Amino acid sequence: MEMLIEARYKDIAQKFFISIEQLKQDSLKSYLLDRKKELMNEKFEILSRYSVINVDELETKIKQGVLVEHPSWEDLIDLRNLETEIQGIKNDISRL
């Protein structure tokens, strides 16, 4: 299976006159950017749900009692996890 994939990389790299390494790097970067976009869309959906612009504002509204704790507290945790994942992807992209 791995040999088949390598052969595909070789064929495609030759087609576009780039090295296999460059194709792999570009493919990985494209994947990471797509994943980052998906995560940012999820983040935007949650922020929009509460009409806030960032995690801190959501937390403040929960603590002030403007928003009920359930499910907003779970969404806050999800937002923090999304931000961590997004930052990790940014770090991965910068290392390419």
N, CA, C and O of each residue as an XYZ file, in Angstrom:
384
protein
N       0.822     -1.194      0.000
C       0.000      0.000      0.000
C       0.868      1.260      0.000
O       0.605      2.209     -0.739
N       1.907      1.252      0.842
C       2.784      2.425      0.934
C       3.502      2.672     -0.390
O       3.718      3.818     -0.783
N       3.867      1.599     -1.067
C       4.547      1.755     -2.356
C       3.603      2.368     -3.395
O       4.027      3.157     -4.240
N       2.324      1.998     -3.324
C       1.333      2.556     -4.237
C       1.178      4.058     -4.011
O       1.097      4.834     -4.963
N       1.139      4.454     -2.750
C       1.019      5.879     -2.423
C       2.255      6.636     -2.904
O       2.139      7.713     -3.488
N       3.423      6.079     -2.661
C       4.656      6.725     -3.123
C       4.670      6.861     -4.642
O       5.140      7.867     -5.174
N       4.160      5.857     -5.337
C       4.098      5.919     -6.798
C       3.144      7.031     -7.245
O       3.414      7.731     -8.222
N       2.053      7.185     -6.540
C       1.108      8.264     -6.857
C       1.750      9.624     -6.634
O       1.605     10.533     -7.451
N       2.465      9.756     -5.513
C       3.183     11.010     -5.259
C       4.159     11.309     -6.392
O       4.237     12.435     -6.881
N       4.892     10.296     -6.794
C       5.877     10.481     -7.856
C       5.213     10.930     -9.153
O       5.691     11.856     -9.808
N       4.113     10.276     -9.524
C       3.391     10.641    -10.755
C       2.867     12.074    -10.701
O       3.006     12.836    -11.658
N       2.276     12.419     -9.588
C       1.694     13.764     -9.463
C       2.793     14.814     -9.406
O       2.668     15.872    -10.022
N       3.864     14.538     -8.678
C       4.975     15.489     -8.601
C       5.563     15.740     -9.985
O       5.858     16.881    -10.339
N       5.730     14.685    -10.759
C       6.254     14.842    -12.120
C       5.293     15.647    -12.984
O       5.721     16.475    -13.789
N       4.015     15.409    -12.818
C       3.003     16.125    -13.601
C       3.092     17.637    -13.382
O       2.907     18.421    -14.312
N       3.377     18.033    -12.140
C       3.416     19.457    -11.799
C       4.838     20.004    -11.688
O       5.045     21.141    -11.263
N       5.809     19.184    -12.074
C       7.207     19.608    -12.105
C       7.710     20.110    -10.746
O       8.398     21.126    -10.651
N       7.343     19.368     -9.706
C       7.838     19.676     -8.363
C       8.406     18.397     -7.755
O       8.162     17.298     -8.253
N       9.156     18.554     -6.689
C       9.719     17.377     -6.017
C       8.628     16.681     -5.198
O       7.615     17.278     -4.835
N       8.870     15.419     -4.929
C       7.938     14.665     -4.080
C       7.868     15.304     -2.704
O       6.793     15.390     -2.109
N       9.007     15.750     -2.197
C       9.047     16.392     -0.882
C       8.196     17.660     -0.860
O       7.470     17.918      0.100
N       8.296     18.452     -1.939
C       7.497     19.681     -2.013
C       6.008     19.351     -2.080
O       5.189     20.013     -1.442
N       5.663     18.326     -2.856
C       4.260     17.906     -2.946
C       3.744     17.460     -1.589
O       2.630     17.814     -1.203
N       4.537     16.691     -0.864
C       4.126     16.236      0.467
C       3.960     17.406      1.421
O       2.998     17.458      2.187
N       4.894     18.343      1.375
C       4.811     19.513      2.253
C       3.585     20.353      1.902
O       2.851     20.788      2.790
N       3.368     20.578      0.622
C       2.207     21.360      0.193
C       0.894     20.661      0.560
O      -0.074     21.304      0.965
N       0.880     19.340      0.410
C      -0.318     18.561      0.756
C      -0.613     18.662      2.243
O      -1.759     18.854      2.649
N       0.417     18.533      3.038
C       0.244     18.624      4.488
C      -0.235     20.010      4.889
O      -1.127     20.150      5.727
N       0.357     21.023      4.293
C      -0.055     22.394      4.610
C      -1.511     22.623      4.222
O      -2.266     23.243      4.971
N      -1.898     22.134      3.076
C      -3.282     22.271      2.629
C      -4.238     21.573      3.592
O      -5.288     22.115      3.938
N      -3.868     20.369      4.020
C      -4.693     19.644      4.986
C      -4.829     20.432      6.284
O      -5.931     20.586      6.812
N      -3.712     20.927      6.791
C      -3.739     21.682      8.046
C      -4.581     22.950      7.924
O      -5.328     23.291      8.841
N      -4.462     23.642      6.805
C      -5.259     24.853      6.595
C      -6.754     24.527      6.526
O      -7.579     25.268      7.060
N      -7.095     23.429      5.874
C      -8.501     23.010      5.818
C      -9.020     22.668      7.204
O     -10.131     23.051      7.571
N      -8.223     21.953      7.964
C      -8.626     21.582      9.329
C      -8.776     22.823     10.204
O      -9.718     22.926     10.991
N      -7.858     23.749     10.066
C      -7.933     25.004     10.819
C      -9.210     25.757     10.466
O      -9.877     26.301     11.346
N      -9.545     25.788      9.202
C     -10.772     26.458      8.760
C     -12.011     25.810      9.382
O     -12.923     26.512      9.820
N     -12.048     24.483      9.421
C     -13.167     23.776     10.046
C     -13.298     24.143     11.520
O     -14.396     24.410     12.009
N     -12.175     24.153     12.215
C     -12.189     24.482     13.639
C     -12.601     25.927     13.874
O     -13.326     26.221     14.823
N     -12.144     26.824     13.018
C     -12.507     28.234     13.167
C     -14.001     28.432     12.896
O     -14.637     29.280     13.522
N     -14.558     27.660     11.973
C     -15.998     27.723     11.728
C     -16.774     27.257     12.948
O     -17.777     27.866     13.319
N     -16.313     26.176     13.574
C     -16.954     25.702     14.806
C     -16.890     26.772     15.887
O     -17.871     27.019     16.588
N     -15.736     27.399     16.016
C     -15.548     28.456     17.006
C     -16.501     29.614     16.729
O     -17.140     30.129     17.647
N     -16.594     30.021     15.479
C     -17.477     31.127     15.107
C     -18.939     30.790     15.417
O     -19.689     31.644     15.891
N     -19.337     29.547     15.149
C     -20.714     29.138     15.437
C     -21.039     29.275     16.918
O     -22.110     29.760     17.282
N     -20.121     28.850     17.761
C     -20.360     28.944     19.205
C     -20.386     30.394     19.645
O     -21.282     30.796     20.387
N     -19.417     31.188     19.201
C     -19.399     32.605     19.586
C     -20.659     33.317     19.111
O     -21.225     34.135     19.835
N     -21.092     33.008     17.911
C     -22.302     33.632     17.356
C     -23.539     33.257     18.166
O     -24.433     34.079     18.366
N     -23.579     32.039     18.618
C     -24.718     31.557     19.403
C     -24.966     32.436     20.623
O     -26.106     32.621     21.049
N     -23.882     32.975     21.178
C     -23.991     33.786     22.395
C     -23.758     35.277     22.138
O     -23.728     36.078     23.073
N     -23.598     35.636     20.881
C     -23.350     37.039     20.499
C     -22.160     37.632     21.251
O     -22.238     38.728     21.806
N     -21.064     36.885     21.255
C     -19.826     37.349     21.883
C     -18.716     37.303     20.847
O     -18.833     36.641     19.816
N     -17.623     38.028     21.143
C     -16.532     38.077     20.164
C     -15.339     37.204     20.531
O     -14.468     36.956     19.697
N     -15.297     36.734     21.788
C     -14.186     35.875     22.183
C     -14.545     35.056     23.421
O     -15.603     35.240     24.021
N     -13.654     34.160     23.783
C     -13.854     33.261     24.912
C     -14.002     34.036     26.218
O     -14.842     33.703     27.053
N     -13.190     35.062     26.387
C     -13.237     35.842     27.633
C     -14.595     36.503     27.833
O     -15.120     36.545     28.946
N     -15.153     37.016     26.747
C     -16.466     37.663     26.861
C     -17.537     36.638     27.231
O     -18.430     36.932     28.026
N     -17.450     35.453     26.664
C     -18.406     34.405     27.012
C     -18.282     34.043     28.486
O     -19.287     33.926     29.187
N     -17.062     33.868     28.950
C     -16.851     33.524     30.355
C     -17.384     34.612     31.279
O     -18.008     34.318     32.299
N     -17.136     35.859     30.921
C     -17.626     36.977     31.729
C     -19.151     36.961     31.813
O     -19.716     37.140     32.892
N     -19.806     36.751     30.691
C     -21.279     36.728     30.679
C     -21.824     35.564     31.510
O     -22.866     35.693     32.152
N     -21.130     34.444     31.498
C     -21.562     33.309     32.321
C     -21.403     33.655     33.794
O     -22.319     33.440     34.588
N     -20.238     34.193     34.164
C     -19.963     34.525     35.568
C     -20.887     35.610     36.092
O     -21.237     35.608     37.272
N     -21.287     36.540     35.229
C     -22.180     37.618     35.639
C     -23.645     37.166     35.682
O     -24.514     37.910     36.137
N     -23.909     35.963     35.213
C     -25.275     35.450     35.215
C     -26.101     35.916     34.028
O     -27.309     35.685     33.984
N     -25.465     36.568     33.069
C     -26.161     37.005     31.864
C     -26.596     35.789     31.052
O     -27.645     35.795     30.406
N     -25.767     34.745     31.098
C     -26.059     33.488     30.404
C     -26.197     32.381     31.441
O     -25.482     32.359     32.443
N     -27.112     31.475     31.191
C     -27.243     30.332     32.097
C     -26.036     29.425     31.922
O     -25.461     29.325     30.838
N     -25.666     28.768     33.014
C     -24.444     27.968     32.989
C     -24.524     26.777     32.041
O     -23.522     26.395     31.437
N     -25.703     26.195     31.910
C     -25.830     25.042     31.013
C     -26.650     25.436     29.807
O     -27.776     25.893     30.007
N     -26.209     25.307     28.616
C     -25.012     24.623     28.132
C     -23.832     25.561     27.869
O     -22.819     25.135     27.313
N     -23.952     26.825     28.260
C     -22.894     27.780     27.915
C     -21.543     27.400     28.512
O     -20.507     27.660     27.900
N     -21.536     26.791     29.688
C     -20.264     26.412     30.303
C     -19.568     25.329     29.479
O     -18.351     25.359     29.296
N     -20.357     24.371     28.984
C     -19.792     23.323     28.130
C     -19.251     23.921     26.833
O     -18.199     23.515     26.340
N     -19.987     24.892     26.286
C     -19.525     25.561     25.073
C     -18.237     26.335     25.317
O     -17.374     26.406     24.441
N     -18.108     26.907     26.496
C     -16.879     27.617     26.854
C     -15.690     26.647     26.854
O     -14.614     26.962     26.345
N     -15.907     25.480     27.426
C     -14.849     24.459     27.434
C     -14.515     24.050     26.000
O     -13.343     23.920     25.645
N     -15.545     23.849     25.179
C     -15.321     23.507     23.770
C     -14.529     24.591     23.057
O     -13.628     24.294     22.273
N     -14.865     25.851     23.328
C     -14.143     26.967     22.708
C     -12.670     26.960     23.089
O     -11.799     27.157     22.242
N     -12.405     26.738     24.339
C     -11.006     26.704     24.782
C     -10.250     25.567     24.096
O      -9.101     25.732     23.685
N     -10.905     24.417     23.979
C     -10.273     23.293     23.287
C     -10.050     23.605     21.814
O      -9.007     23.260     21.258
N     -11.018     24.254     21.179
C     -10.867     24.648     19.785
C      -9.700     25.608     19.618
O      -8.910     25.469     18.684
N      -9.586     26.582     20.516
C      -8.490     27.538     20.428
C      -7.135     26.841     20.579
O      -6.170     27.193     19.901
N      -7.074     25.855     21.468
C      -5.837     25.096     21.642
C      -5.489     24.335     20.373
O      -4.335     24.326     19.945
N      -6.484     23.698     19.773
C      -6.247     22.960     18.533
C      -5.829     23.890     17.397
O      -4.920     23.575     16.629
N      -6.497     25.031     17.297
C      -6.166     26.009     16.248
C      -4.735     26.496     16.419
O      -3.991     26.593     15.443
N      -4.351     26.799     17.635
C      -2.984     27.251     17.890
C      -1.984     26.154     17.555
O      -0.917     26.435     17.008
N      -2.314     24.920     17.875
C      -1.435     23.806     17.541
C      -1.249     23.680     16.032
O      -0.141     23.417     15.563
N      -2.317     23.864     15.280
C      -2.225     23.809     13.828
C      -1.381     24.972     13.309
O      -0.559     24.794     12.410
N      -1.582     26.149     13.871
C      -0.748     27.296     13.465
C       0.721     27.001     13.708
O       1.566     27.321     12.873
N       1.029     26.396     14.840
C       2.415     26.048     15.156
C       2.950     25.023     14.158
O       4.086     25.126     13.695
N       2.123     24.039     13.836
C       2.545     23.021     12.858
C       2.813     23.652     11.506
O       3.802     23.319     10.853
N       1.956     24.545     11.081
C       2.125     25.207      9.781
C       3.409     26.031      9.770
O       4.142     26.032      8.781
N       3.675     26.720     10.851
C       4.876     27.562     10.894
C       6.156     26.730     10.850
O       7.206     27.235     10.454
N       6.078     25.464     11.252
C       7.248     24.592     11.229
C       7.479     23.945      9.861
O       8.516     23.324      9.631
N       6.518     24.091      8.967
C       6.694     23.499      7.619
C       7.666     24.295      6.790
O       7.930     23.943      5.640
